[in-house]
Structures are given as structure tokens and as C-alpha cells.
Amino acid sequence: MINRRYFIKKTSASLISSLIFPPDLTSPIKTNDSKTITILHTNDVHSHIDPFPVNDASFPNSGGVVARSVLINKLRKINPNTLLFDAGDIFQGTPYFNFFGGEIELKLMSKMGYNAATLGNHEFDIGVDHLANSLENANFSIINSNYVTYGTALENKIEKFKIFEIDDVKIGVFGLGIDLKGLVKKKLYEGVKYLDPIGISNEVSEHLKEKEDCKIIICLSHLGYKINYDKGGMCDLLLAEKTKNIDLIIGGHSHTFMEKPAIVKNLIGKNVLINQVGCFGINLGKVDFHLSTEKSKTESHIIKI
């Protein structure tokens, strides 16, 4: 067996309507010396299970779990080397959450085959104890690196990071949550301690790269795209600039509908891709990592459907 060392050759990113199939879904690159890893992602779905009504003023006949599931399955058939992630705020926004406390959302995500999700601030709307109970309905990983949960009901239910190995390529994934102070009533997150995302990100991403030999490192972030960025506030843009080793930041919290992914230079001058798909499950993000045994430039583009 030949042991090949793969590098990221190219990335491409697309924003896909969860109701309309793209007209041209190109088959992934696959030779003896190259392969494609596809990352699908959502954020801030906020308990939207059903599609919006046809007469909705903003998103007529858009979204819905059924349409998203059909599209995800179609994309997986094109490239089995696919992972599916969510960047938080799964809960809160429709009567489904009010009546079932997150059970329906997590069970449906499990059926759709999500691989991992991070925690948003609205996951804490039912309190730490109820959140811990609700997470029993998820058969995928819940990942967060900057919330300390020792001594709470969430202890041992949250993973600091997760490593996925696909087609001999290791993909390291970690999650970041926003400071809950001022966003959530203190009694609802009592015992959960917030840590600086930048320090934690550098620590975890270095471990994933140097110790675990991950070729792709992804951050599931619920910090917001550019919240108070001009004032030095914590957000995805600042995170990308102040860290090393992260290849892709999948964002959430700010409900940002990005026309194209942002490309930011990190601390050592390498490109970090930031992507976010708005909210309410009306879009599905798609990022393709094309890997080769030879280094090449990184580029990105977006396909509007």
C-alpha cells in the first residue's frame, strides 16, 4: 500500500437552495493522486421543520426538512466522501420547540445524517439540565471547545473536537460558542464557563494538525460573522485573522446571507474560508476540498441557484 501525503489543492464553495436542485452537480475529482471531500452545512435553523408558506413575504415556499433531506441525499450520491455540519441555534423559533423542547429537531437531524453540530446561545433557552436531556436525541456529535461544562449536566455530553477519516484523509472539527452573558439568563447556563475563542482555537487546531495529522481543519462557529468587528469584538473575521491552521470557518449566530464566502488571511498569511448560509434552513452550504499529492493554490467561488 502506497502512503501518500495529500494537500489541499483547491476549494470551491456554493450556496444551494434547499428546494431547488442545482442544474449541474459536477462529479468529484477522483484519481490515484487526488480526491474530493464535500462539506455540507447549515446554521440558525431555529426549529423550522416545515417550509415557509407560499404567501410568506420573505421566503415563500422555501426551506423545510423534507426538501433539505432530499437534496442532501442527492449530493451524497454524487460524492460519498461527504460530511454534514450545523453551526448552532438549532432550537427556538417555532411551536415545535415550544411543545417538544428540541426533541423533534435533533431526531430529524439524526435521520438526515448530520455528523456534528456546535451549540448556539438558543440551545440554552431550556436550561442546562433540559438541554442535556434533549441531547440524548442526537446520534451525532455535539462539539464545543470554549465552554467549560465540568460539574454540570452537560459534562461528558460535549466533545472538545472530533476527527473524521474519509478516504484516508483526516478532517479535524471543533466548535466555538458565543459569550452567553447578556444573551441568556444566567440561571439557564449556570455552571458553564466561557473561554477566549482565539486562545482555544490556536491550541485545538495546532493539536489537530501536529498531533492528529489532520489535513483539513474546520471550525463550527457560533460567534457571528462581523459583530462589532470594527471595535475588536469577537467574531469570525477576527477569529480567522488571529489564529493559525484553520481552513474553513462555518459560521452562525448573525444570520448572514453571504453572496460568496469570505477569504481572510490568518496569522501566518494563509487563506481561511468563512461561509454562512443565513437562517431558517432555507439554504444549504456546500464546500468542496480538492486534495492532491502536490501543493497548489487555493481558490473559491459560489454558485447561485
C-alpha positions as CSV (number, residue, x, y, z in Angstrom):
1,M,0.0,0.0,0.0
2,I,1.4,3.4,-1.0
3,N,1.3,6.0,1.8
4,R,0.5,9.3,0.0
5,R,0.6,12.7,1.7
6,Y,-2.3,14.9,0.5
7,F,-2.5,18.7,0.4
8,I,-5.4,21.0,-0.2
9,K,-5.2,21.8,-3.9
10,K,-8.4,23.9,-4.4
11,T,-11.6,24.7,-2.6
12,S,-14.9,25.7,-4.1
13,A,-18.0,26.9,-2.2
14,S,-21.6,27.0,-3.2
15,L,-24.9,28.3,-1.7
16,I,-27.7,26.0,-2.6
17,S,-31.4,26.5,-2.2
18,S,-32.8,23.7,-0.1
19,L,-35.8,23.4,-2.5
20,I,-34.2,23.6,-6.0
21,F,-31.6,21.1,-7.3
22,P,-28.5,22.7,-8.8
23,P,-28.6,22.3,-12.6
24,D,-25.1,21.0,-12.8
25,L,-23.7,19.0,-9.9
26,T,-20.2,18.1,-11.1
27,S,-18.9,14.7,-10.1
28,P,-16.0,15.0,-7.7
29,I,-12.3,14.8,-8.7
30,K,-11.0,11.3,-8.1
31,T,-7.8,9.8,-9.4
32,N,-4.9,7.9,-7.7
33,D,-3.3,11.2,-6.7
34,S,-6.4,13.4,-6.0
35,K,-9.7,13.2,-4.2
36,T,-12.6,15.5,-3.2
37,I,-14.1,15.9,0.3
38,T,-17.5,17.7,0.4
39,I,-18.7,19.6,3.4
40,L,-22.4,20.5,3.6
41,H,-23.6,22.9,6.3
42,T,-26.5,24.8,7.9
43,N,-26.8,27.3,10.7
44,D,-29.5,29.0,12.7
45,V,-32.3,26.7,11.5
46,H,-34.3,27.8,14.6
47,S,-36.7,24.9,14.8
48,H,-38.1,25.5,11.2
49,I,-39.3,22.0,10.3
50,D,-41.9,22.9,7.7
51,P,-41.3,25.0,4.6
52,F,-42.4,28.6,4.6
53,P,-45.9,29.2,3.2
54,V,-46.3,30.2,-0.4
55,N,-47.5,33.7,0.6
56,D,-44.7,34.4,3.0
57,A,-43.3,37.9,2.4
58,S,-39.6,37.0,2.8
59,F,-39.1,33.3,2.0
60,P,-42.2,32.0,0.1
61,N,-42.3,28.2,-0.3
62,S,-38.6,27.9,0.9
63,G,-36.9,25.6,3.3
64,G,-38.3,22.6,5.1
65,V,-36.7,19.4,6.4
66,V,-38.0,17.2,3.7
67,A,-36.6,19.3,0.8
68,R,-33.2,19.6,2.7
69,S,-33.1,15.9,3.2
70,V,-33.7,15.1,-0.4
71,L,-31.0,17.5,-1.5
72,I,-28.5,16.1,1.0
73,N,-29.1,12.6,-0.2
74,K,-28.7,13.6,-3.8
75,L,-25.3,15.3,-3.0
76,R,-24.1,12.3,-1.1
77,K,-24.8,10.0,-4.1
78,I,-22.6,12.3,-6.2
79,N,-19.8,12.2,-3.7
80,P,-20.0,9.7,-0.8
81,N,-17.0,11.5,0.8
82,T,-19.4,14.0,2.3
83,L,-19.8,15.4,5.9
84,L,-22.8,17.4,7.2
85,F,-22.5,20.0,10.0
86,D,-24.5,22.7,11.8
87,A,-23.2,25.8,13.4
88,G,-25.7,26.2,16.2
89,D,-29.1,27.7,17.1
90,I,-30.9,24.5,16.2
91,F,-33.6,25.4,18.8
92,Q,-36.2,28.2,19.3
93,G,-38.4,29.8,16.7
94,T,-41.5,27.7,16.1
95,P,-44.1,25.8,18.2
96,Y,-42.2,22.6,17.5
97,F,-39.6,23.8,20.1
98,N,-42.2,25.2,22.5
99,F,-44.0,21.9,22.7
100,F,-41.2,19.3,22.4
101,G,-38.1,21.2,23.7
102,G,-35.7,20.3,21.0
103,E,-36.6,16.6,20.6
104,I,-38.0,16.9,17.1
105,E,-35.2,18.9,15.7
106,L,-32.4,16.6,17.0
107,K,-34.3,13.4,15.9
108,L,-34.7,14.8,12.4
109,M,-31.1,15.9,12.1
110,S,-30.1,12.4,13.2
111,K,-32.3,10.9,10.4
112,M,-30.7,13.3,7.9
113,G,-27.3,12.0,8.9
114,Y,-25.7,15.1,10.5
115,N,-22.1,14.3,11.6
116,A,-21.7,17.1,14.1
117,A,-23.1,20.4,15.4
118,T,-22.0,23.1,17.8
119,L,-24.0,24.9,20.5
120,G,-25.7,28.2,19.8
121,N,-26.9,30.5,22.6
122,H,-30.6,29.5,22.0
123,E,-29.7,25.9,22.8
124,F,-29.6,27.2,26.4
125,D,-33.1,28.6,26.4
126,I,-34.4,25.5,28.1
127,G,-31.6,25.5,30.7
128,V,-28.5,23.2,31.2
129,D,-30.4,20.3,32.6
130,H,-33.1,20.2,30.0
131,L,-30.5,20.7,27.2
132,A,-28.5,17.7,28.5
133,N,-31.6,15.6,28.4
134,S,-32.6,16.8,24.9
135,L,-29.2,15.9,23.6
136,E,-30.0,12.3,24.2
137,N,-32.0,12.5,20.9
138,A,-28.9,13.3,18.8
139,N,-26.9,10.4,17.4
140,F,-24.3,12.8,16.1
141,S,-21.5,14.7,17.9
142,I,-22.1,17.9,19.8
143,I,-18.8,19.8,19.7
144,N,-17.6,22.8,21.6
145,S,-14.1,23.8,22.7
146,N,-14.6,27.0,24.6
147,Y,-17.4,26.2,27.1
148,V,-16.2,24.5,30.3
149,T,-19.1,22.2,31.5
150,Y,-17.4,20.4,34.4
151,G,-19.8,19.7,37.2
152,T,-22.9,20.4,35.1
153,A,-25.4,18.1,33.4
154,L,-23.6,18.7,30.1
155,E,-20.3,17.2,31.3
156,N,-19.4,14.2,29.1
157,K,-22.1,15.2,26.6
158,I,-20.0,17.7,24.7
159,E,-16.9,16.8,22.7
160,K,-14.0,19.3,22.5
161,F,-13.3,18.2,18.9
162,K,-14.0,15.3,16.6
163,I,-11.8,13.7,13.9
164,F,-13.4,12.2,10.8
165,E,-11.4,10.0,8.5
166,I,-12.7,9.7,4.9
167,D,-10.8,8.1,2.1
168,D,-7.6,8.1,4.2
169,V,-8.0,11.9,4.8
170,K,-8.3,13.1,8.4
171,I,-10.7,16.0,8.9
172,G,-10.5,17.7,12.3
173,V,-13.6,19.6,13.5
174,F,-14.0,21.8,16.6
175,G,-16.7,24.2,17.8
176,L,-16.9,27.6,19.4
177,G,-19.8,29.3,21.2
178,I,-20.6,32.9,21.9
179,D,-20.3,34.5,25.3
180,L,-23.7,33.8,26.9
181,K,-23.6,36.7,29.2
182,G,-26.3,39.2,28.3
183,L,-27.8,36.8,25.7
184,V,-29.2,34.1,28.0
185,K,-30.5,34.4,31.6
186,K,-27.7,33.4,33.9
187,K,-29.7,30.7,35.7
188,L,-30.2,28.9,32.4
189,Y,-26.4,28.4,31.8
190,E,-25.3,28.3,35.4
191,G,-22.0,26.4,35.8
192,V,-21.0,26.9,32.2
193,K,-17.8,28.9,31.8
194,Y,-16.8,30.8,28.6
195,L,-13.2,30.8,27.4
196,D,-11.5,33.1,24.9
197,P,-12.1,31.6,21.5
198,I,-8.8,32.7,20.0
199,G,-6.5,31.0,22.5
200,I,-8.6,27.8,22.5
201,S,-8.7,27.8,18.7
202,N,-4.9,28.0,18.3
203,E,-4.5,25.3,20.9
204,V,-7.0,22.9,19.4
205,S,-6.2,23.5,15.8
206,E,-2.4,23.0,16.5
207,H,-3.2,19.7,18.2
208,L,-5.4,18.6,15.3
209,K,-2.7,19.5,12.7
210,E,0.5,18.5,14.5
211,K,-0.6,15.6,16.8
212,E,-3.5,14.1,14.9
213,D,-2.2,14.8,11.3
214,C,-5.5,16.3,10.1
215,K,-5.3,17.6,6.5
216,I,-8.4,19.7,6.8
217,I,-9.4,21.7,10.0
218,I,-12.9,23.1,10.3
219,C,-14.3,25.4,13.0
220,L,-18.1,25.3,13.6
221,S,-18.5,28.8,15.0
222,H,-21.5,30.5,16.6
223,L,-19.7,33.8,17.1
224,G,-21.2,35.8,14.3
225,Y,-19.7,36.9,11.0
226,K,-18.6,40.5,11.8
227,I,-20.4,41.6,15.0
228,N,-18.5,44.6,16.4
229,Y,-15.6,43.8,14.2
230,D,-14.6,47.4,13.8
231,K,-14.4,47.7,17.6
232,G,-12.4,44.5,18.0
233,G,-15.4,42.4,19.0
234,M,-15.1,38.6,18.8
235,C,-16.5,37.3,15.5
236,D,-15.5,35.0,12.7
237,L,-13.4,37.7,10.8
238,L,-11.3,38.3,13.9
239,L,-11.0,34.6,14.6
240,A,-9.7,34.0,11.2
241,E,-7.1,36.8,11.5
242,K,-5.8,35.9,14.9
243,T,-5.4,32.1,14.5
244,K,-3.4,29.5,12.6
245,N,-4.2,26.2,11.0
246,I,-8.0,26.6,10.4
247,D,-9.0,26.0,6.8
248,L,-12.8,26.7,7.0
249,I,-15.0,28.5,9.4
250,I,-18.6,27.5,9.2
251,G,-20.4,30.4,10.8
252,G,-23.7,31.1,12.6
253,H,-25.4,33.5,15.0
254,S,-25.5,36.6,12.9
255,H,-27.9,35.1,10.3
256,T,-25.6,36.4,7.5
257,F,-26.7,35.6,3.9
258,M,-23.3,35.5,2.2
259,E,-23.4,36.0,-1.6
260,K,-19.9,34.4,-1.6
261,P,-17.6,33.0,1.1
262,A,-15.1,35.4,2.6
263,I,-11.4,34.7,2.3
264,V,-9.3,36.1,5.1
265,K,-5.5,35.9,5.7
266,N,-4.6,34.2,9.0
267,L,-1.7,35.0,11.3
268,I,0.8,33.3,9.0
269,G,-0.7,34.7,5.8
270,K,-2.6,31.6,4.7
271,N,-6.2,31.7,3.4
272,V,-9.2,30.9,5.7
273,L,-12.6,30.4,4.1
274,I,-15.6,31.7,6.0
275,N,-19.1,30.7,5.0
276,Q,-22.6,31.1,6.4
277,V,-26.0,30.4,4.9
278,G,-28.3,32.8,6.6
279,C,-31.0,31.2,8.7
280,F,-34.2,29.1,9.0
281,G,-32.9,26.2,6.8
282,I,-33.7,27.8,3.5
283,N,-30.2,27.3,2.2
284,L,-27.6,24.6,2.3
285,G,-23.9,25.4,2.2
286,K,-21.5,23.3,0.1
287,V,-17.7,23.4,0.3
288,D,-15.6,21.1,-1.8
289,F,-12.0,20.4,-0.8
290,H,-10.0,19.1,-3.8
291,L,-6.9,17.4,-2.4
292,S,-3.8,16.3,-4.3
293,T,-0.4,14.9,-3.5
294,E,1.1,18.1,-4.8
295,K,0.6,21.6,-3.3
296,S,-1.3,24.2,-5.4
297,K,-3.1,27.5,-4.9
298,T,-6.4,27.8,-3.1
299,E,-9.4,29.4,-4.8
300,S,-13.1,29.7,-4.1
301,H,-16.3,30.5,-6.0
302,I,-20.0,30.5,-5.3
303,I,-22.9,29.1,-7.5
304,K,-26.2,30.8,-7.0
305,I,-29.3,28.6,-7.7
